[in-house]
């Protein structure tokens, strides 16, 4: 597959999904979800839950299941996700920063770059859990808000048309890393 075909395929997958009860002509606010691809199933569950609240939530394109994910494919996928953050209707990024053994509230290099881009563009940025010690100074200076597992602050900040039941939310964000992670 050529580079332009690969980019077009990824662009098709980065959608503006979600149905809302907004007045005709008014678009829902967009939240771009970021995080380690090891948490991709969780990012999809969060995307779906945010859509149920009337937000347009966008998750990254998943890595190909084979072991031959090329640097070119990663570059194209990263660029497409960053382009989505740049779009005018994007209000915020949400980093799904789960803890791994020895890495509390992990924020990887791509997610850190995406938060930096959001900051530079004047977008809001949220961490699903707490602040990672490694980036505390930068993320705090950029005004990143820690949700500590709670969704209401994000819904309030974006004036979401619907609420999410807190017990449903807690069930949604439960994440158990696969063995060996």
N, C-alpha and C positions, 0 to 999 in steps of 0.2 A: 504494500500500500504506500503510495507517495505521501510526501509531507502534507500537501494541501488536502488530500483525501482524509488523512488521519486527523487533521485539524477540523475539517468539516464534520467528521464523525463525532468527535468530542464535543464540538459546538452543539450538535443535535442533542447530545445527552445532557448538556447543561441547560435545563429547561426552566421555564417560568411556571411551574405547576401550582396546583392548589385552587380549589373553588372557594369563593367567598360570598358573603352577603353584602358586599359594598355597593354603594350606588353606582348606577351605570356610568361607565367612563372613568371611574376611579379605580386605580390599580392598588393591589395590596402592597404593603411595605415588604421589602425583600430582606431576608437574613441569609447570608452566605455562611454555611457551616464548614469549618475547617478542623483538621486534626490528623492524627496518625492513621494511615490506611489500615492499621491493625484494628482500629475501632470502627471500620466502615459499617458493619451491621448496626452498630449503635447510632452512627450518624444518620442512617436511613430511618431508624425508628424516631429519632428526634425530629428529622425533617417532616415526617408524616404527622407527628403530634403538633408541630408548629403550624402546619397547613390546616389542621383541624381548628386552630385558633384564628384562622383567617389571614395568616401571614403567608407570603410567598417564600418558602424556605428552599434553598438550593444546596444539595450535597455535592461533594466532588465526584468525578467520574471514578469508578473503581479501577484498581490495577487489574490487568489481564490475569486470568488464573494461572497461566503458564509461568515458568521460571525465567522466561526470556523477555522480561519487561526491559526495554532498551532505554538508554539515557534520552534518546530522541523522544520516545513516547512520554517519558516523565516530564521532559521539557515542555512538550506540547500540552500535556494535561495541566501542568502548573500554570502555564501562560493562559490557558482557557479559564482556569479558576480565578486567577488574578484579574483577567479581563472582566469577569462577572462581578468582582468587587468594585471595579471602576464604573460599572453601569450606573446611570443616573438614579434608578429606582432602588438601588441598594442603600439601605439605612444602617445596617450593622453586620458585623461578623460575630459568629459564636464559635469559640474554640472548644472542642470536646477534649478536655484535658484530664483524662483519667490517670490514676496512679499505677505505676508498674513497680515491681520489686526494686527498691533503691532509687526510684525516681518519682517523688511525690508531685502530683499535678503536672504531669509531663506535657511540655509544649515543645514540639520538634522544630527543626529549622524551617520547614516550609510554612508551618502555622505561624511561627514568629515573623517571618517575612510578610505573610498575609496580614497580620495585625499591624505591622509597620506601614504597609500600604494603606490599610484602612485609616490609620491615624493621619497619614499624609493627606488623605482625601477628605478628612473631616467626618468620617463615618464613626459610629459608636462601635466599641469592641467589648465583648463579654467572654469570660472564661466560665465554663460549666461548673468547675469546682474552684479550688483555691489558687493562690498565686504561687507559681514555681519560684523557688529561691534563686535559681540561676539567672532569671530575667526580671527579678522583682523591681529593681530601680527603673529600668526602661519601661516596663509595662505600667508601673505606677505613674511615671511621668507622662505617659501617653493617655492616662485616664481610663485604662482598662478596668472594667468592673467585674468582680468575682461574684458569681451567683451562688456558690457553695451548695450546688445541687438544686436550688430553688428556681423556678421558672417565672414566678410572678414579677420580679423586677424587670426582666426582659419584656414581658408582655405589657407592663405598665409604661416602660420607656418608649415602646413602639406603638402604643395605643391600639393594641390588638383588639379586633372586634369581638372575640370570644375568649373565655377563660379556659384553662385546662384544670381538670380536677387534680388536686395535689396527690392523691393516692395513685391515680393513673400515671401521673408524671413520675413519681418515685419508681413505679414498676417499669416505666419506659427507660429510665436512665440506669437501671441496674445492669452492671457490666462485669462479667467475670472473664478475665483474660484466659486465653487458651493455654493449656499446659505448655511449659517451655518458653513462655514469653518473658 
